[in-house]
Amino acid sequence: MRPVLVGAQVMQAKTQLRASDAYSAKVFRGTVKQVRHAPSNIQHVATYNVVIRAENRDLRLKLGMTAHITLTVSKKDDVVLIPSAARRAAVRMS
């Protein structure tokens, strides 16, 4: 995928984050505000920094906290998941 396409998809993503140690049971919701277009390339994998605006009314989130973030870019209901290995096996057989 091209970075522009990835950035557009991420900008529309629904975000959940958990402050890993301090509030592991609390889920904070937020929105992606910015995707930085200067990737870090580690072992041939490009990663992009993302700025997320999260709900923090009770001021539990602090600068520098580690968080586990889930970005939901797309969600489909009632779909059949087929492992990639099964698709490759079907191609070899034909």
Contacts in CASP RR format, 6 or more apart in sequence:
PFRMAT RR
TARGET T0000
AUTHOR 0000-0000-0000
METHOD contacts of the structure
MODEL  1
MRPVLVGAQVMQAKTQLRASDAYSAKVFRGTVKQVRHAPSNIQHVATYNV
VIRAENRDLRLKLGMTAHITLTVSKKDDVVLIPSAARRAAVRMS
3 37 0 8 1.000
3 39 0 8 1.000
3 46 0 8 1.000
3 48 0 8 1.000
6 35 0 8 1.000
6 48 0 8 1.000
7 35 0 8 1.000
7 48 0 8 1.000
9 73 0 8 1.000
9 74 0 8 1.000
10 32 0 8 1.000
10 35 0 8 1.000
10 48 0 8 1.000
10 50 0 8 1.000
10 71 0 8 1.000
10 73 0 8 1.000
11 32 0 8 1.000
11 35 0 8 1.000
12 32 0 8 1.000
12 73 0 8 1.000
13 32 0 8 1.000
13 71 0 8 1.000
13 72 0 8 1.000
13 73 0 8 1.000
14 29 0 8 1.000
14 30 0 8 1.000
14 31 0 8 1.000
14 71 0 8 1.000
14 72 0 8 1.000
15 29 0 8 1.000
15 30 0 8 1.000
15 31 0 8 1.000
15 32 0 8 1.000
15 52 0 8 1.000
15 54 0 8 1.000
15 69 0 8 1.000
15 70 0 8 1.000
15 71 0 8 1.000
15 72 0 8 1.000
16 27 0 8 1.000
16 28 0 8 1.000
16 29 0 8 1.000
16 30 0 8 1.000
16 69 0 8 1.000
16 70 0 8 1.000
16 72 0 8 1.000
17 27 0 8 1.000
17 28 0 8 1.000
17 30 0 8 1.000
17 52 0 8 1.000
17 54 0 8 1.000
17 67 0 8 1.000
17 68 0 8 1.000
17 69 0 8 1.000
17 70 0 8 1.000
18 24 0 8 1.000
18 26 0 8 1.000
18 27 0 8 1.000
18 28 0 8 1.000
18 67 0 8 1.000
18 68 0 8 1.000
19 26 0 8 1.000
19 28 0 8 1.000
19 60 0 8 1.000
19 61 0 8 1.000
19 65 0 8 1.000
19 66 0 8 1.000
19 67 0 8 1.000
20 65 0 8 1.000
20 66 0 8 1.000
20 67 0 8 1.000
20 68 0 8 1.000
21 66 0 8 1.000
22 60 0 8 1.000
22 65 0 8 1.000
23 60 0 8 1.000
26 60 0 8 1.000
28 54 0 8 1.000
28 55 0 8 1.000
28 56 0 8 1.000
28 60 0 8 1.000
28 61 0 8 1.000
28 67 0 8 1.000
29 54 0 8 1.000
29 55 0 8 1.000
30 52 0 8 1.000
30 53 0 8 1.000
30 54 0 8 1.000
30 55 0 8 1.000
31 52 0 8 1.000
31 53 0 8 1.000
32 50 0 8 1.000
32 51 0 8 1.000
32 52 0 8 1.000
32 71 0 8 1.000
33 51 0 8 1.000
33 52 0 8 1.000
33 53 0 8 1.000
34 50 0 8 1.000
34 51 0 8 1.000
35 48 0 8 1.000
35 49 0 8 1.000
35 50 0 8 1.000
35 51 0 8 1.000
36 48 0 8 1.000
36 49 0 8 1.000
36 50 0 8 1.000
36 51 0 8 1.000
37 48 0 8 1.000
38 48 0 8 1.000
38 49 0 8 1.000
39 46 0 8 1.000
39 47 0 8 1.000
39 48 0 8 1.000
40 46 0 8 1.000
40 47 0 8 1.000
40 48 0 8 1.000
40 49 0 8 1.000
41 47 0 8 1.000
50 71 0 8 1.000
52 69 0 8 1.000
54 61 0 8 1.000
61 67 0 8 1.000
END
